[in-house]
Amino acid sequence: MTPRIGDLVRLDAAASSQFERPLWFRVIGVRPSPTVPGWAYLDGWELAEGLEITEVTVFVRVAGLTVRRDD
């Protein structure tokens, strides 16, 4: 499932090898990769104990994401 702005996403090794420890991420922007099909740049906030602590951009495999949507 492709994440949308506002989604809570779990980033782990299935999303990219850079995530050796899982973390939760609040999405504020989604940009599909123009060169690597199935991958995207996500802009957002890394969360710790439910608090937004660091704004970052990550490059991830969309199929490896766990998306929690508040619909």
C-alpha positions as CSV (number, residue, x, y, z in Angstrom):
1,M,0.0,0.0,0.0
2,T,1.4,3.4,-1.0
3,P,1.5,5.7,2.0
4,R,-0.4,9.0,2.0
5,I,0.3,12.2,3.9
6,G,-0.7,11.7,7.6
7,D,-0.1,7.9,7.6
8,L,1.9,6.3,10.3
9,V,4.5,3.9,8.7
10,R,6.7,1.3,10.2
11,L,10.2,1.4,8.7
12,D,12.3,-1.8,9.1
13,A,14.7,-3.9,7.1
14,A,11.8,-4.9,4.7
15,A,11.6,-1.3,3.6
16,S,15.4,-0.7,3.3
17,S,18.6,-2.2,4.7
18,Q,19.3,1.2,6.4
19,F,16.7,0.4,9.1
20,E,18.5,-2.2,11.2
21,R,16.1,-1.2,14.1
22,P,12.4,-0.6,13.3
23,L,11.0,2.8,13.8
24,W,7.7,4.6,13.3
25,F,7.4,7.5,10.9
26,R,4.7,10.1,10.3
27,V,4.4,10.8,6.5
28,I,4.3,14.5,5.4
29,G,5.2,13.9,1.8
30,V,5.5,11.1,-0.8
31,R,7.6,11.3,-4.0
32,P,7.8,8.1,-6.2
33,S,11.3,7.4,-7.4
34,P,11.8,8.4,-11.0
35,T,14.5,5.8,-11.6
36,V,13.7,2.9,-9.3
37,P,10.3,1.3,-9.7
38,G,8.6,0.3,-6.5
39,W,10.6,2.7,-4.4
40,A,9.8,6.2,-3.1
41,Y,11.1,9.1,-1.1
42,L,9.1,9.8,2.1
43,D,9.3,13.0,3.9
44,G,8.2,13.0,7.5
45,W,8.9,12.8,11.2
46,E,10.6,10.0,13.1
47,L,8.6,9.2,16.2
48,A,9.8,8.2,19.6
49,E,7.2,7.3,22.3
50,G,4.6,9.0,20.1
51,L,6.4,12.3,19.8
52,E,7.8,13.7,16.6
53,I,11.5,14.1,17.2
54,T,13.3,14.4,13.9
55,E,12.2,15.6,10.4
56,V,13.8,13.4,7.7
57,T,13.6,12.1,4.2
58,V,14.0,8.4,3.6
59,F,14.3,6.2,0.5
60,V,12.2,3.1,0.9
61,R,10.8,0.0,-0.9
62,V,7.0,0.6,-0.9
63,A,6.1,-3.1,-0.7
64,G,8.2,-3.4,2.5
65,L,6.2,-0.8,4.4
66,T,3.7,-1.4,7.1
67,V,1.1,1.4,6.9
68,R,-1.3,2.4,9.7
69,R,-4.0,4.7,8.4
70,D,-6.4,6.6,10.6
71,D,-9.4,6.3,8.2
